[in-house]
Amino acid sequence: GPAPAQEGAELAAVIGATVPTGFEQTAAEEVQEKLGSASRISRDRGKIYFEVPARSLPQVHRLRSVDNLFVVVQEFKDYQFNENKEDALKDLEDLVKKLPWTDPLKVWELNNSLKKKKTKRKKHNLQSPASREKLNDGGEEGGADQNNTNDQEDCAQNPVAVEPTGGQNTEKPQGVTSRNGVEEEEDNEQSDVKVEVQASSESGTKAGDSQAGEGEAKVLRFRVTCNRAGDKHSFTSNEAARDFGGAVQEHFQWKADMTNFDVEVLLNIHNNEVVVGIALTEESLHRRNITHFGPTTLRSTLAYGMLRLCDPQPTDIIVDPMCGTGAIPIEGAAEWPYCYHIAGDNSPQAVKRAANNICSLLRKNESKDSSTALGVPLDIIQWDICNLPLRTGSVDIVVTDMPFGKRIGSKKKNWDLYPACLMEMGRICTPGTGRAVLLTQDKKCFAKALSRVGHIWRRAQTVWVNVGGLHAAVYLLRRTWERAEERRSFW
């Protein structure tokens, strides 16, 4: 009702966001630009924190660079853990009663009311002829779909993950594969452990009323997720989540439920830094654009970070010559509509998937406001990466996810493919001003290929990222003034 909206007018929230590792600065810049808030980048990689009025929650959900959002209950910069395991866990239990839960729960409630509005709108859209295929688009850009519980991150179905050896697992996230066979990066670098706390159910809290409208009892269901990194803790993530969750249940009289929960309480422990939060997203926002997945679909948030790195200007021509399912050009067309985006791939299946994803985007745009629905400045073509049907020097930016040589192609093939790609990208790019942003995990091969085409491309920046548990790199290259060799005409 209107009450939460009025409370939201003066309520402030400290929001935590998980972002693709390596792109924390990019996310901070986007938050400053779109929300006017300064961000603090966490020492725990892949997270940023910023403060906004609660009424800005819809804009927060529209950020393009963040995967998951949570409201911070409290943060402890230098928490002293007891060396004795039982005492350390008892301290965590006692912490629950001392935490300032009231405002963060109001923010969570406000967030819920926004999601419910969106769900109603989506139900209505599903009945339109355009959506008969019932494509699962992972929620509109404003937030997650409440009904879409089956399509959550798969870690939600996996109650216990393995504790990292020695606790120092900051470079190797647990890789998960979604239902669609998509290789994805776990949202945190640490092992993600969900522990169900057996609990009785009796509650009449106001927050529980938000579920009552859907024919459910007025009982708020919850789970605790603990992420722990560091080698100086006497307990495991599993034990911390279990004991902390037991105290939460006792404090609020909520009911524990691993899969069908209303509230997800987060306990993030990174060395001596402890953050308690409440999740605001049910599934990662990176699924926003893709409905037809391929074997290696890139996260939309990572695609945004890559595009932002090359600073697109109005009227730039941006090409993704190995587009796969089209994550990069679709993200580009949505966020930089004053550029012209060209996507291409040599696989007819990939081109078909990308075309279907573009159609889904057009349908989504139509359903939002049919009176002003516009097309997207994006074309998709099947082509050969080494013989592109584009004029020499006609392209401003090349952005692509190169084959890692694992699921697609092979490391051996990359030794021939990479130098040929870089030469052809150099030919189509404008000398002096052209730039390329390329993602690869085959760093050794890329370095060798780059040394062979050093007269055309100069490396300007490297961002280290995690992709589905693989340590990869995003390279920003700048085109030199050197003229590329003209290729024999095949067209």
WOZI-V214411 format. One record per backbone hydrogen bond with DSSP energy under -0.5 kcal/mol. NH is the residue of the N-H (numbers start at 1). CO is the residue of the C=O. If there is no record, write none. Layout:
nh:NH co:CO
nh:NH co:CO
//
This chain:
nh:5 co:1
nh:6 co:2
nh:7 co:3
nh:8 co:4
nh:9 co:5
nh:9 co:6
nh:10 co:6
nh:10 co:7
nh:11 co:7
nh:13 co:52
nh:15 co:13
nh:15 co:50
nh:16 co:70
nh:17 co:48
nh:18 co:68
nh:19 co:46
nh:20 co:65
nh:23 co:20
nh:27 co:23
nh:28 co:24
nh:29 co:25
nh:30 co:26
nh:31 co:27
nh:32 co:28
nh:33 co:29
nh:34 co:30
nh:35 co:31
nh:36 co:31
nh:36 co:32
nh:37 co:31
nh:40 co:49
nh:41 co:39
nh:42 co:47
nh:45 co:43
nh:47 co:44
nh:48 co:17
nh:49 co:40
nh:50 co:15
nh:51 co:38
nh:52 co:13
nh:54 co:11
nh:55 co:8
nh:56 co:53
nh:57 co:54
nh:59 co:56
nh:60 co:56
nh:61 co:57
nh:62 co:58
nh:62 co:59
nh:63 co:60
nh:67 co:18
nh:68 co:18
nh:70 co:16
nh:71 co:278
nh:72 co:14
nh:73 co:276
nh:74 co:276
nh:76 co:274
nh:77 co:75
nh:79 co:76
nh:79 co:272
nh:81 co:79
nh:88 co:84
nh:89 co:85
nh:90 co:86
nh:91 co:87
nh:92 co:88
nh:93 co:89
nh:94 co:90
nh:95 co:91
nh:96 co:92
nh:96 co:93
nh:97 co:93
nh:97 co:94
nh:98 co:94
nh:98 co:95
nh:99 co:95
nh:99 co:96
nh:101 co:99
nh:104 co:100
nh:105 co:101
nh:106 co:102
nh:107 co:103
nh:108 co:104
nh:109 co:105
nh:110 co:106
nh:111 co:107
nh:112 co:108
nh:113 co:109
nh:114 co:110
nh:115 co:111
nh:116 co:112
nh:117 co:113
nh:118 co:114
nh:119 co:115
nh:120 co:116
nh:121 co:117
nh:122 co:118
nh:123 co:119
nh:124 co:120
nh:125 co:121
nh:126 co:122
nh:127 co:123
nh:127 co:124
nh:128 co:125
nh:131 co:128
nh:132 co:129
nh:134 co:131
nh:137 co:135
nh:143 co:140
nh:146 co:144
nh:148 co:145
nh:149 co:147
nh:151 co:148
nh:152 co:149
nh:156 co:153
nh:157 co:154
nh:158 co:155
nh:159 co:157
nh:167 co:164
nh:168 co:165
nh:169 co:167
nh:172 co:169
nh:173 co:171
nh:175 co:173
nh:176 co:184
nh:178 co:182
nh:181 co:178
nh:183 co:295
nh:184 co:176
nh:184 co:182
nh:186 co:174
nh:191 co:228
nh:193 co:191
nh:193 co:226
nh:194 co:159
nh:194 co:192
nh:195 co:224
nh:198 co:196
nh:202 co:200
nh:202 co:253
nh:208 co:205
nh:209 co:205
nh:209 co:206
nh:210 co:206
nh:210 co:207
nh:211 co:208
nh:212 co:208
nh:213 co:209
nh:214 co:211
nh:215 co:212
nh:216 co:211
nh:219 co:217
nh:221 co:219
nh:222 co:255
nh:223 co:263
nh:224 co:195
nh:225 co:265
nh:226 co:193
nh:227 co:267
nh:228 co:191
nh:229 co:269
nh:230 co:167
nh:240 co:236
nh:241 co:237
nh:242 co:238
nh:243 co:239
nh:244 co:240
nh:245 co:241
nh:246 co:242
nh:247 co:243
nh:248 co:244
nh:249 co:245
nh:250 co:246
nh:251 co:247
nh:252 co:248
nh:253 co:249
nh:254 co:249
nh:255 co:220
nh:257 co:222
nh:262 co:221
nh:263 co:221
nh:265 co:223
nh:265 co:263
nh:266 co:277
nh:267 co:225
nh:268 co:266
nh:268 co:275
nh:269 co:227
nh:269 co:267
nh:270 co:268
nh:270 co:273
nh:271 co:229
nh:273 co:270
nh:274 co:76
nh:274 co:272
nh:275 co:268
nh:276 co:74
nh:277 co:266
nh:278 co:71
nh:279 co:264
nh:280 co:69
nh:281 co:69
nh:285 co:67
nh:287 co:284
nh:288 co:285
nh:293 co:291
nh:297 co:294
nh:300 co:286
nh:303 co:299
nh:304 co:300
nh:305 co:301
nh:306 co:302
nh:307 co:303
nh:308 co:304
nh:309 co:305
nh:310 co:306
nh:310 co:307
nh:311 co:308
nh:312 co:307
nh:315 co:338
nh:316 co:313
nh:318 co:316
nh:318 co:340
nh:319 co:397
nh:320 co:342
nh:321 co:319
nh:323 co:320
nh:323 co:344
nh:326 co:323
nh:327 co:323
nh:330 co:326
nh:331 co:327
nh:332 co:328
nh:333 co:329
nh:334 co:330
nh:335 co:331
nh:336 co:332
nh:339 co:336
nh:340 co:316
nh:341 co:339
nh:341 co:377
nh:342 co:318
nh:343 co:379
nh:344 co:320
nh:345 co:381
nh:348 co:346
nh:351 co:347
nh:352 co:348
nh:353 co:349
nh:354 co:350
nh:355 co:351
nh:356 co:352
nh:357 co:353
nh:358 co:354
nh:359 co:355
nh:360 co:356
nh:361 co:357
nh:362 co:358
nh:363 co:359
nh:364 co:360
nh:365 co:361
nh:366 co:362
nh:367 co:363
nh:368 co:364
nh:369 co:365
nh:372 co:369
nh:373 co:370
nh:378 co:376
nh:379 co:341
nh:381 co:343
nh:383 co:345
nh:383 co:381
nh:384 co:387
nh:385 co:383
nh:387 co:384
nh:390 co:388
nh:393 co:427
nh:394 co:391
nh:395 co:428
nh:396 co:317
nh:397 co:317
nh:398 co:435
nh:399 co:319
nh:400 co:437
nh:401 co:322
nh:402 co:400
nh:402 co:439
nh:405 co:408
nh:411 co:405
nh:414 co:410
nh:415 co:411
nh:415 co:412
nh:416 co:412
nh:416 co:413
nh:417 co:413
nh:418 co:414
nh:420 co:416
nh:421 co:417
nh:422 co:418
nh:423 co:419
nh:424 co:420
nh:425 co:421
nh:426 co:422
nh:427 co:423
nh:428 co:424
nh:429 co:425
nh:430 co:395
nh:432 co:480
nh:433 co:430
nh:433 co:431
nh:434 co:430
nh:435 co:396
nh:436 co:477
nh:437 co:398
nh:438 co:475
nh:439 co:400
nh:440 co:473
nh:443 co:441
nh:446 co:442
nh:447 co:443
nh:448 co:444
nh:449 co:445
nh:450 co:446
nh:451 co:447
nh:452 co:448
nh:453 co:449
nh:453 co:450
nh:454 co:451
nh:456 co:453
nh:457 co:453
nh:458 co:478
nh:460 co:476
nh:461 co:476
nh:463 co:474
nh:465 co:472
nh:467 co:465
nh:467 co:470
nh:468 co:466
nh:470 co:467
nh:472 co:465
nh:472 co:470
nh:473 co:440
nh:474 co:463
nh:475 co:438
nh:475 co:473
nh:476 co:461
nh:477 co:436
nh:477 co:475
nh:478 co:458
nh:479 co:434
nh:480 co:456
nh:490 co:488
//
